[in-house]
Amino acid sequence: MRYLTSAPIFFVTESNTFLNNLLRGSWIVLGSCVALQCLFFPGWVNLMAMAHVFIGWVLVAHIYFKNRVLKTYPLSSFLVLGFCCTQLYFPLLFTTIEAKPLVYNLDVPAQVFMHTLLALIVLLLSHWIYRSITFDRAVRPGRGSGLLKRLHFFTPPSNVQVWMMGLLGLGATFVSSFILRDGGDKDVGVLGKMVEALAPFTYAPFFIPFGKLYGQHKILPKGFAFKLIMFTIALFVVSIGKNSRGAFMIGFTSLGFAFALGMILGVIKIKLITWKNIFFAVGTIWLLTGPFSDLGKAMVIVRHQRNEIPKSEFIRLTWEAFKDKKLIRKYDQDAKLEESDWDETYLDNIFLARFCNIKFNDASLLLARDLGYGNADMRRFSTDRVWTILPQPLLNVLHPRLDKEGLSSQSFGDQLRYLVVKNEFIIGFFVTGHLSGTGMAAFGWWYLLILALAIIPAFFLLDLLHVKKYVNNSNGQTEISIGRRFSLCALVNLTAIFQFLPAESVMEVLQYLIRGWFQLVLLYAFLFFFTQKITEGLKNFRFF
């Protein structure tokens, strides 16, 4: 790698073979999918949708994001890349794999892809503005924000600390699902919400193999694989009891995202094409399309009983449903025949659908069209929901008349649907809305401007959790090596960053700015110091 220097600023002109190969491969896959779609699903509507995917991928992969952009602003770039993948690239890829047209079951496909492309352009322009504002700071060598540095955000936690964070997160998930919320969703109080806030750190142990990303260079200890398998099984059981497909899958997706990010940045360097890796890839695909998919459907089949029976019995029923393949097939058939005013069917594989179900966008835009753009009631609900992110004692002072419980007991999708059908029974179903539809319903086209203004500080906050340091090599100024480090706080939320957008509403970006990011970093600071004190007393305990 070569770096050109112009003191005191270092300009990086490095190349990355893996990233270049990845981009070439993505074009081959995209071209193959387009060819198959044209062959088996010809039609102007499908062709129009694929044209939007092509334009979006050109903007992201070929014109806009270069090596230097990805490596200087990795987390904010990961967010934009995630939006493009989940809303454009993945739908084309996965519908082709499932032998469906890209516009399968979409009522307003032209609006879906138009809004997606416009939102992507807004994100790219906002990222360009953000880079222009922060360029001098971003390219200078540094160790991150002074405050974050003092709070040890870039101090590599030991493996014992990481395990402790994971166990505390898993314990919090267990307490939330099996004790606090046993019997249904209910108010768990301030202490209960503090416990639930630890849940994202459940996945911390999955990042130990990629310790280089957060500055840990120690060789994996003996028996690590066995311990991780045992931890995964425990997570598996708790996830079934919680009836959450995402709670189980986030660990695996975060693992994949961490590996991909490490490869893209050059932090992780391994030979990809080996028999071992091929076997692992085939096994992963089989798990996602076979057992994991059936398990997710089994969770849906028994979901109506989750608040009526003890958790041990609920886990047993879920396992029995998973083993009953006839019941799984019947569920598939019934889902295709079921008629409802709310339809979110797009992909058959429910795990893949979590990453690219653009039917949510379609349904939201359809409801927004029926309601009318810039609706005052939807706008009032959207702005009031921003206030609900604040603690109740603070709300009592700033907005005493706000009904936080009522606003929080429904999703943006629920409210949009209610305003159209006028049926109070649907409130509380928590159907998933999409920022395009809820944005048009509340603000009209102004939602794109709100997105542009809100996402710039979000980019900044995300990239604060990554630092780099340039070091002269022994031969002087002509060659400089680079050291990168992410805060583990960012890594455990990689999946959330990748899926940051699409959100249910542009207001969720404001909620992240007001509370989401600050809550995350404060919890990590607490966990780091707490586990550090505990591990000091466990120095002679060799389990970890």
C-alpha positions in Angstrom: 0.0 0.0 0.0 1.2 3.5 -0.7 0.2 6.7 1.1 1.0 10.2 -0.1 1.7 12.7 2.7 1.5 16.4 2.9 2.0 17.3 6.5 0.1 17.7 8.7 -2.6 15.9 6.6 -2.2 12.4 5.2 -3.9 11.7 1.9 -4.6 8.0 1.4 -4.3 6.5 -2.1 -4.4 2.9 -1.1 -5.9 0.1 -3.2 -7.8 -2.9 -2.0 -7.8 -6.1 -4.0 -10.7 -7.6 -2.1 -13.0 -4.6 -2.5 -12.2 -4.5 -6.2 -12.9 -8.2 -6.6 -16.1 -7.8 -4.6 -17.4 -5.1 -6.8 -16.6 -7.0 -9.9 -18.3 -10.0 -8.5 -21.4 -7.9 -7.6 -21.7 -6.8 -11.2 -21.5 -10.4 -12.4 -24.2 -11.4 -10.0 -26.4 -8.4 -10.9 -26.0 -9.0 -14.6 -26.9 -12.7 -14.2 -30.0 -11.8 -12.2 -31.1 -9.3 -14.7 -30.7 -11.8 -17.5 -32.7 -14.4 -15.7 -35.4 -11.9 -14.8 -35.7 -10.8 -18.5 -35.8 -14.4 -19.6 -38.5 -15.7 -17.2 -40.4 -12.5 -16.2 -40.4 -10.1 -19.2 -42.5 -7.0 -18.9 -42.1 -3.3 -18.8 -42.8 -2.9 -15.1 -40.2 -5.5 -14.1 -37.7 -4.0 -16.5 -38.4 -0.5 -15.0 -37.7 -1.8 -11.6 -34.4 -3.5 -12.6 -33.4 -0.2 -14.3 -33.7 1.5 -10.9 -31.6 -1.2 -9.3 -29.0 -0.8 -12.0 -28.9 3.0 -11.6 -28.7 2.8 -7.8 -25.9 0.3 -7.9 -24.0 2.4 -10.4 -24.3 5.4 -8.1 -23.1 3.5 -5.0 -20.6 0.9 -6.3 -19.1 2.5 -9.4 -19.3 6.3 -9.2 -19.6 7.4 -5.5 -18.0 5.0 -3.0 -14.3 4.6 -3.7 -11.7 2.9 -1.5 -10.8 6.1 0.2 -14.4 7.0 1.0 -15.2 3.6 2.5 -12.0 3.5 4.5 -12.2 7.1 5.8 -15.9 6.9 6.7 -16.5 3.2 7.2 -19.6 3.2 9.5 -21.5 5.9 7.7 -20.7 4.3 4.4 -21.9 1.0 5.7 -25.2 2.6 6.5 -25.7 4.0 3.0 -24.5 0.7 1.5 -27.0 -1.1 3.7 -29.9 1.0 2.4 -28.9 0.4 -1.2 -28.5 -3.4 -0.6 -31.7 -3.9 1.4 -33.9 -1.8 -0.9 -32.4 -2.5 -4.4 -29.7 -5.1 -4.7 -30.9 -7.8 -2.3 -34.5 -7.7 -3.6 -33.3 -8.4 -7.1 -30.9 -11.2 -5.9 -33.3 -13.0 -3.6 -36.4 -12.8 -5.8 -34.3 -14.3 -8.6 -33.2 -17.1 -6.3 -36.8 -17.8 -5.4 -37.9 -17.7 -9.0 -40.0 -14.6 -8.6 -40.2 -11.3 -10.5 -38.6 -8.3 -8.8 -42.0 -6.6 -8.6 -43.7 -9.7 -7.1 -46.8 -8.8 -5.1 -46.2 -5.0 -5.4 -49.2 -2.8 -5.9 -47.4 0.4 -6.8 -43.9 -0.8 -8.0 -43.2 2.4 -9.9 -43.6 4.5 -6.7 -41.6 2.0 -4.6 -38.5 2.2 -6.8 -38.8 5.9 -7.5 -38.9 6.8 -3.8 -36.1 4.3 -3.1 -33.9 5.8 -5.7 -34.7 9.4 -4.6 -33.9 8.5 -1.0 -30.7 6.9 -2.1 -29.7 10.1 -4.0 -30.5 12.1 -0.9 -28.3 9.9 1.2 -25.4 10.2 -1.2 -25.7 13.9 -1.5 -25.9 14.2 2.3 -22.9 12.0 2.7 -21.0 14.2 0.2 -21.9 17.3 2.3 -20.9 15.5 5.5 -17.6 14.5 4.0 -17.0 18.1 2.8 -17.6 19.4 6.3 -15.5 16.9 8.2 -12.8 16.2 5.6 -9.9 17.8 7.5 -10.8 16.0 10.7 -11.4 12.7 9.0 -8.0 12.5 7.2 -5.8 13.6 10.0 -4.2 10.9 12.1 -5.9 10.7 15.5 -7.2 8.5 18.2 -10.8 9.6 18.2 -12.9 11.9 20.3 -11.1 13.0 23.4 -14.2 12.2 25.6 -14.6 8.7 24.0 -10.9 8.1 24.4 -11.0 9.0 28.1 -14.0 6.6 28.5 -11.9 3.8 27.0 -14.0 3.3 23.9 -10.9 2.5 21.9 -9.2 0.5 24.6 -9.5 -3.2 23.5 -11.5 -5.1 26.1 -10.1 -8.4 27.1 -11.8 -11.6 26.1 -13.1 -12.0 29.6 -14.7 -8.6 29.4 -16.3 -9.4 26.1 -17.7 -12.7 27.4 -19.0 -10.8 30.4 -20.8 -8.3 28.2 -22.3 -11.1 26.2 -23.5 -13.0 29.3 -25.0 -9.8 30.8 -26.8 -9.1 27.5 -28.1 -12.7 27.3 -29.2 -12.5 31.0 -31.0 -9.2 30.2 -32.8 -10.8 27.3 -33.8 -13.8 29.5 -35.0 -11.6 32.3 -37.0 -9.4 29.9 -38.7 -12.3 28.1 -39.1 -14.8 30.8 -39.8 -12.6 33.8 -40.5 -8.9 33.1 -42.7 -9.5 30.0 -44.0 -13.0 30.8 -47.7 -12.8 30.0 -47.5 -10.1 27.4 -46.2 -6.7 26.6 -46.5 -4.4 29.6 -44.9 -1.5 31.3 -41.7 -2.8 32.9 -40.7 0.5 34.6 -37.4 2.4 34.4 -35.3 -0.4 35.9 -36.8 -2.9 33.5 -36.1 -0.8 30.5 -32.5 -0.3 31.7 -32.2 -4.1 31.8 -33.6 -4.5 28.3 -31.2 -1.9 27.0 -28.4 -4.3 27.6 -29.8 -6.9 25.2 -27.7 -5.7 22.1 -24.5 -6.6 23.9 -25.6 -10.2 23.8 -23.7 -10.6 20.6 -20.3 -9.4 21.8 -18.7 -12.8 22.0 -19.3 -13.4 18.3 -16.7 -10.7 17.6 -13.8 -12.2 19.5 -12.6 -14.0 16.3 -12.4 -10.6 14.7 -10.6 -8.9 17.6 -8.3 -7.1 15.2 -11.2 -4.8 14.4 -11.3 -3.4 17.9 -7.6 -3.7 18.6 -7.3 -7.1 20.2 -4.5 -9.1 18.6 -4.3 -12.1 20.9 -4.6 -15.6 19.5 -7.9 -17.3 20.2 -7.7 -19.4 23.4 -8.1 -23.1 23.4 -11.7 -24.3 23.6 -13.1 -21.0 22.3 -15.2 -22.7 19.6 -16.8 -25.0 22.1 -17.7 -22.1 24.4 -19.1 -20.1 21.6 -21.3 -23.1 20.5 -22.6 -23.5 24.0 -23.3 -19.7 24.2 -25.1 -19.9 20.8 -27.3 -22.8 22.0 -28.3 -20.8 25.1 -29.1 -17.8 22.8 -31.1 -20.1 20.6 -33.2 -21.3 23.5 -33.8 -17.8 24.9 -34.7 -16.6 21.4 -37.4 -19.3 21.0 -38.8 -18.4 24.4 -38.9 -14.8 23.3 -40.4 -15.8 20.0 -38.0 -13.6 18.2 -36.3 -14.7 14.9 -34.2 -11.6 14.9 -32.8 -12.2 18.4 -31.2 -15.4 17.2 -30.1 -14.3 13.7 -28.5 -11.0 14.6 -25.5 -12.8 16.1 -24.9 -14.6 12.8 -25.5 -11.6 10.6 -23.2 -9.4 12.8 -20.5 -12.1 12.4 -20.9 -11.9 8.6 -20.9 -8.1 8.5 -17.8 -7.9 10.8 -16.0 -10.3 8.5 -17.0 -8.4 5.4 -16.0 -5.0 6.9 -12.7 -6.4 8.0 -12.0 -7.7 4.5 -13.0 -4.5 2.8 -10.8 -2.4 5.1 -7.9 -4.8 4.8 -7.8 -5.5 8.5 -8.7 -9.2 7.9 -6.7 -10.9 5.2 -7.3 -14.6 4.5 -7.6 -16.7 1.4 -11.3 -16.9 0.6 -11.4 -19.7 -2.0 -10.6 -22.8 0.0 -12.5 -26.1 0.4 -13.1 -25.2 4.1 -14.6 -21.9 3.2 -16.7 -23.3 0.4 -18.0 -26.0 2.8 -18.8 -23.3 5.3 -20.6 -21.1 2.7 -22.7 -24.1 1.5 -23.6 -25.0 5.0 -24.6 -21.5 5.9 -26.9 -21.3 2.8 -28.4 -24.6 3.7 -29.1 -23.5 7.3 -30.7 -20.2 6.1 -32.9 -21.8 3.5 -33.7 -25.0 5.4 -33.7 -25.4 9.2 -33.6 -21.7 10.2 -36.4 -20.8 7.7 -38.6 -23.6 9.1 -37.8 -22.6 12.7 -38.9 -19.0 11.9 -42.1 -20.3 10.5 -42.6 -22.5 13.6 -42.2 -19.4 15.7 -45.0 -17.7 13.8 -47.3 -20.7 14.0 -47.2 -20.8 17.8 -46.9 -17.0 18.3 -50.6 -16.6 19.3 -49.9 -18.7 22.5 -46.7 -16.9 23.7 -48.6 -14.9 26.3 -50.9 -17.7 27.4 -48.7 -20.5 28.6 -45.4 -20.9 30.5 -42.2 -20.3 28.6 -41.0 -23.9 29.0 -44.2 -25.1 27.4 -44.0 -22.5 24.7 -40.4 -23.6 23.8 -41.6 -27.2 23.6 -44.5 -26.3 21.3 -42.2 -24.3 19.0 -39.8 -27.3 18.8 -42.7 -29.7 18.0 -44.0 -27.3 15.3 -40.5 -27.1 13.8 -40.3 -30.9 13.6 -43.7 -31.2 12.0 -42.8 -30.6 8.3 -46.4 -31.1 7.2 -47.5 -28.3 9.5 -44.7 -26.1 8.0 -45.9 -26.8 4.5 -49.5 -26.1 5.4 -48.4 -22.8 6.9 -46.8 -21.9 3.5 -50.0 -22.8 1.6 -52.3 -21.0 4.0 -50.1 -17.9 3.8 -50.4 -17.8 0.0 -54.2 -18.2 0.2 -54.9 -15.9 3.1 -56.7 -12.7 2.3 -56.2 -9.6 4.4 -56.2 -5.8 4.1 -52.6 -5.9 5.3 -50.3 -8.0 3.1 -46.5 -8.0 3.6 -45.7 -11.1 1.5 -42.6 -10.7 -0.7 -40.1 -13.5 -0.1 -40.9 -17.0 1.1 -37.7 -17.3 3.2 -38.7 -15.2 6.3 -35.1 -14.7 7.4 -34.1 -13.3 4.0 -37.2 -11.2 4.1 -35.9 -9.4 7.2 -33.2 -7.8 5.0 -35.1 -6.9 1.9 -38.9 -7.0 2.2 -39.8 -4.0 0.1 -43.5 -4.9 0.4 -43.5 -2.7 3.5 -42.6 0.2 1.3 -45.3 -0.7 -1.2 -48.0 -1.1 1.5 -47.0 2.2 3.2 -47.1 4.1 -0.1 -50.4 2.6 -1.0 -51.9 3.7 2.3 -50.3 7.2 2.0 -51.9 7.6 -1.5 -55.3 6.6 -0.1 -54.9 8.9 3.0 -53.5 11.9 1.1 -50.1 13.4 1.3 -49.2 15.8 4.1 -52.0 14.6 6.4 -52.2 16.7 9.6 -53.1 13.8 11.9 -50.2 11.7 10.6 -47.9 14.6 10.9 -49.0 15.3 14.5 -48.5 11.6 15.4 -45.0 11.5 13.7 -43.8 14.6 15.6 -45.3 13.5 18.9 -43.5 10.1 18.6 -40.2 12.0 18.6 -41.0 13.2 22.1 -41.7 9.7 23.4 -38.0 8.9 23.2 -37.5 11.1 26.3 -37.9 9.7 29.9 -41.3 10.3 31.4 -40.0 12.7 34.2 -38.5 14.9 31.5 -41.7 14.7 29.4 -43.7 15.8 32.4 -41.8 19.1 32.3 -41.4 19.6 28.6 -44.6 18.2 27.2 -47.0 17.3 30.1 -50.0 16.6 27.9 -48.3 14.0 25.7 -49.7 10.5 26.0 -46.5 8.6 25.8 -48.0 5.2 26.6 -50.7 5.6 23.9 -48.2 6.7 21.3 -45.7 4.0 22.1 -48.4 1.2 22.0 -48.5 1.4 18.2 -46.2 1.6 15.2 -46.0 4.2 12.5 -47.6 1.5 10.3 -50.4 1.0 12.7 -51.2 4.7 12.8 -51.1 5.1 9.0 -53.3 2.1 8.5 -55.8 3.3 11.2 -56.1 6.7 9.6 -57.1 5.0 6.3 -59.4 2.2 7.5 -60.7 3.9 10.7 -60.7 0.7 12.7 -59.3 1.0 16.3 -58.9 -2.8 16.5 -55.8 -2.7 14.4 -54.0 -0.4 16.8 -51.3 -2.3 18.6 -50.6 -4.9 15.8 -47.3 -3.2 15.2 -47.3 -3.6 11.4 -44.1 -2.3 9.9 -44.3 0.9 8.0 -41.7 2.5 5.8 -40.2 5.9 5.8 -41.3 6.6 2.2 -45.0 6.0 2.8 -45.2 7.4 6.4 -43.1 10.3 5.2 -45.3 11.2 2.3 -48.4 10.8 4.5 -47.1 13.1 7.2 -44.9 15.6 5.3 -45.4 15.1 1.6 -42.2 15.4 -0.4 -40.6 17.4 2.4 -39.8 14.1 4.1 -36.7 13.9 1.8 -35.4 17.2 3.1 -36.0 16.1 6.7 -34.1 12.9 5.9 -31.2 14.9 4.4 -30.9 17.3 7.4 -31.2 14.5 10.0 -28.9 12.0 8.5 -25.8 14.2 8.4 -25.3 14.4 12.2 -26.2 10.7 12.3 -23.2 10.0 10.0 -21.0 12.0 12.2 -22.0 10.2 15.4 -21.5 6.8 13.8 -18.0 7.6 12.5 -16.9 8.8 15.9 -16.8 5.1 16.9 -13.9 4.5 14.4 -10.4 5.8 14.6 -7.2 5.4 12.5 -3.6 6.2 13.1 -0.8 6.6 10.5 2.7 5.4 11.4 5.8 5.9 9.3 7.6 2.8 8.3 11.3 2.3 8.8 12.1 3.6 5.3 10.8 7.1 6.0 8.0 9.1 4.5 7.4 7.3 1.3 5.6 4.3 2.9 3.2 4.7 5.8 1.2 2.0 7.5 -2.3 2.5 8.9 -3.8 1.3 12.1 -7.6 1.1 12.3 -9.8 0.4 15.3 -13.5 0.3 15.9 -15.1 0.6 19.2 -16.7 -2.7 20.2 -19.7 -0.5 20.9 -20.1 0.0 17.1 -19.4 -3.6 16.1 -22.1 -5.1 18.3 -24.5 -2.8 16.4 -23.3 -3.5 12.9 -26.5 -5.2 11.9 -28.5 -2.3 13.2 -26.3 0.1 11.3 -26.7 -1.9 8.1 -30.5 -1.8 8.6 -30.6 1.7 10.1 -32.5 2.7 6.9 -35.1 1.8 6.0 -36.7 3.0 9.1 -40.5 3.2 9.8 -40.3 7.0 9.6 -37.7 9.8 9.1 -38.6 10.7 12.7 -36.7 7.6 13.9 -33.5 9.3 12.7 -34.3 12.2 15.0 -35.0 9.8 17.8 -31.5 8.2 17.3 -29.9 11.7 17.4 -31.8 12.6 20.6 -31.3 9.4 22.6 -30.4 6.3 20.6 -26.6 7.0 20.1 -26.1 8.5 23.5 -27.8 5.6 25.3 -25.7 3.1 23.4 -22.4 4.8 24.3 -23.3 5.4 27.9 -24.3 1.7 28.3 -21.0 0.6 26.7 -19.0 2.9 29.0 -20.8 1.4 32.0 -20.3 -2.2 30.8 -16.6 -1.6 30.1 -15.9 -0.3 33.6 -18.2 -2.8 35.2 -16.7 -5.8 33.5 -13.2 -4.4 34.0 -13.7 -4.4 37.7 -15.1 -7.9 37.7 -12.4 -9.4 35.6 -9.7 -8.0 37.9 -11.1 -10.4 40.4 -11.2 -13.3 37.9 -7.6 -13.2 36.8 -7.0 -16.7 38.1 -10.2 -18.0 36.6 -9.4 -19.7 33.3 -12.8 -20.5 31.9 -12.7 -17.5 29.5 
